Amino acid sequence: METSQIPAPLRAQIFITRELSDRPERGKDWSRAKSAVQELAVQISADPDHVLPRFVELAMEMTAGSSAGLSLFEDDAPPPGVFRWHHLIGTLAPFNGGTTPRNYSPCGVTLEDAAPVLVEHPERAYQWLVDANVVLPEVLLVPLFLGGPEPLGTLWIVSETGNHFDSGDARLATELAGFVGMALRMRRNRQRLRAAMRAQDVPARDTNQYLSAAVRPS
């Protein structure tokens, strides 16, 4: 089954993004969020791998979620591809490294919409959640852009209760997702550059020096 094959009435009950703008915003410590993001942004060029888990943690903390993580699309898997979960924290941390289908998951819908998506109890439609014995009262997903026009993953946050996320949470998560995309892009550039220099038998010491000088946020 694909997401598009879920009966329309059930899909309307699960995908409730419209409620983000209908709910009153809870108070948020925007100054704290801004300070934390600025601190992490300074560290991105030096160590993008280190800041990725911190961005996920910050997304969960600032939205009062119970779990959060990244889902990155792997197009080298057999069609239609899968998402792999990275840097999971909170209640879903044991599933770190797991995969979900590209065409049968809320992450796939988020990529199609290229905008925040809110879902309520998606296990009602996705059998792989039932098989994993996972109950998700509410999940906020925002797309990750790694430098191109098409999103290649999502930052998602889970709440243990319904009627939790609002438009302020979506704005905050979207801002954090922008920095996550930057860190992922820089990590990918580092990996490509390191592989190219290894192919040219460049010594490891010179490779590290070149990486430090050449890879900068764009």
C-alpha positions in Angstrom: 0.0 0.0 0.0 1.0 3.6 -0.6 0.0 6.7 1.3 -2.1 7.8 -1.7 -4.1 4.5 -1.3 -5.2 5.3 2.3 -8.9 5.9 2.2 -9.6 9.6 2.0 -11.7 9.9 5.2 -9.0 8.2 7.3 -6.2 10.3 5.6 -8.1 13.5 6.5 -8.2 12.3 10.2 -4.5 11.6 10.2 -3.1 14.5 8.3 -4.3 17.5 10.3 -1.8 20.2 9.2 -4.6 22.7 9.0 -4.8 22.7 12.8 -1.4 24.3 13.2 -2.8 27.7 12.3 -6.1 27.1 14.2 -4.5 26.5 17.6 -3.5 29.3 19.9 0.3 29.6 20.2 1.9 28.6 23.5 4.5 30.9 24.9 8.0 30.2 23.8 11.4 31.4 24.9 12.4 32.7 21.5 15.5 34.5 22.9 16.9 31.3 24.3 16.2 29.5 21.0 17.9 32.2 19.0 21.0 32.1 21.4 21.3 28.4 21.1 20.9 28.4 17.3 23.6 31.1 17.0 26.0 29.1 19.1 25.5 26.0 17.1 25.7 27.9 13.8 29.2 28.9 14.7 30.2 25.3 15.2 28.7 24.0 11.9 31.8 24.5 9.7 34.2 23.0 12.3 32.2 19.9 13.2 28.8 19.4 11.4 28.5 15.8 12.7 28.6 17.0 16.3 26.0 19.7 16.0 23.4 17.5 14.3 22.3 15.7 17.5 22.2 19.0 19.3 19.8 20.5 16.7 17.5 17.5 17.2 17.7 17.9 20.9 16.9 21.6 20.7 13.9 20.9 18.5 12.5 18.5 21.0 13.2 20.8 24.0 11.8 24.0 22.5 8.6 22.3 21.3 8.1 20.2 24.5 8.2 17.0 22.5 8.9 13.5 23.8 11.1 12.3 20.9 12.7 13.7 17.8 15.0 12.7 15.0 16.0 13.0 11.4 14.7 10.9 8.5 17.0 11.0 5.4 16.0 9.7 2.1 18.3 7.0 0.6 17.7 6.8 -3.1 20.2 4.1 -3.6 17.9 1.6 -2.1 15.5 -0.4 -4.4 12.7 1.8 -5.7 10.9 3.7 -4.4 13.6 4.1 -1.8 13.5 4.4 2.0 14.1 6.9 4.8 16.7 6.1 7.4 16.3 7.4 11.0 19.3 9.3 12.4 20.1 11.0 15.7 16.9 9.8 17.4 16.4 11.0 21.0 13.7 10.5 23.6 11.2 7.6 23.6 12.0 6.5 20.0 15.8 6.4 20.5 15.9 2.6 20.3 14.8 2.8 16.6 17.8 4.8 15.6 19.1 3.5 12.2 15.7 2.0 11.2 14.1 2.6 7.9 10.6 3.5 6.6 9.2 3.3 3.1 9.4 6.4 0.9 5.9 6.0 -0.5 4.2 4.8 2.7 5.1 7.2 5.5 4.4 10.7 6.7 7.9 11.6 5.8 7.1 10.9 2.1 4.1 13.3 2.3 6.3 16.0 3.9 8.7 15.7 0.9 5.8 16.0 -1.5 4.4 19.0 0.2 7.8 20.6 0.9 6.2 22.2 3.9 5.4 21.4 7.6 3.1 18.4 8.1 1.1 17.5 11.3 -0.2 14.0 11.8 -2.3 12.4 14.5 -2.0 8.7 15.4 -0.5 7.7 12.0 -0.4 4.1 13.2 -4.1 3.9 12.2 -2.9 3.8 8.6 0.7 2.6 8.6 1.1 -1.1 9.4 4.9 -0.8 10.0 4.1 1.4 13.1 1.7 -1.2 14.4 4.3 -4.0 13.8 6.8 -1.9 15.8 4.2 -1.4 18.6 4.6 2.4 18.2 1.8 4.8 19.2 2.3 8.4 18.0 -0.4 10.8 19.4 1.0 13.6 17.3 4.0 14.2 15.1 5.2 17.4 13.5 7.4 17.0 10.5 9.3 19.7 8.6 11.3 19.2 5.3 15.1 19.2 5.1 16.7 21.0 2.1 20.3 20.0 1.5 21.1 22.6 -1.1 18.7 21.9 -3.9 15.0 22.7 -4.5 13.8 19.3 -3.5 13.8 18.3 0.2 15.8 15.1 0.9 14.6 14.3 4.4 12.6 15.5 7.5 13.2 16.7 11.0 10.3 15.3 13.0 9.1 15.7 16.6 6.7 13.5 18.5 4.3 14.6 21.3 2.9 12.1 23.9 -0.4 14.0 23.8 -2.7 15.3 21.0 -3.6 18.9 20.4 0.0 19.8 21.2 1.9 21.5 18.3 1.0 24.9 16.9 2.2 27.3 14.2 4.9 28.6 16.5 6.3 25.1 16.8 6.2 24.7 13.1 8.2 28.0 12.6 10.8 27.0 15.2 11.2 23.5 13.7 11.5 25.0 10.2 14.2 27.4 11.3 16.2 24.6 13.0 15.7 22.4 9.9 17.4 25.1 7.8 20.6 24.7 10.0 20.3 20.9 9.9 20.2 21.1 6.1 23.3 23.3 6.2 25.2 20.9 8.5 24.2 17.9 6.4 25.3 19.6 3.2 28.7 20.5 4.7 29.1 16.9 6.0 28.4 15.6 2.5 30.8 18.0 1.0 33.5 17.0 3.4 32.9 13.3 2.6 33.2 13.9 -1.1 36.3 16.0 -0.8 38.0 13.5 1.5 37.2 10.7 -0.9 38.6 12.6 -3.8 41.8 13.4 -2.0 42.2 9.8 -0.8 41.9 8.8 -4.5 44.9 11.1 -5.2 46.9 9.7 -2.3 46.9 13.0 -0.4 48.3 12.4 3.2 45.7 12.4 5.9 47.3 15.4 7.6 47.1 17.5 4.4 43.6 16.3 3.8 42.4 17.6 7.2 44.1 20.9 6.7 42.6 21.3 3.3 39.1 20.4 4.6 39.4 23.0 7.4 40.2 25.7 4.9 38.0 24.7 2.0 34.7 23.8 3.6 32.6 26.8 4.8 28.9 27.4 5.2 27.3 28.7 2.0 
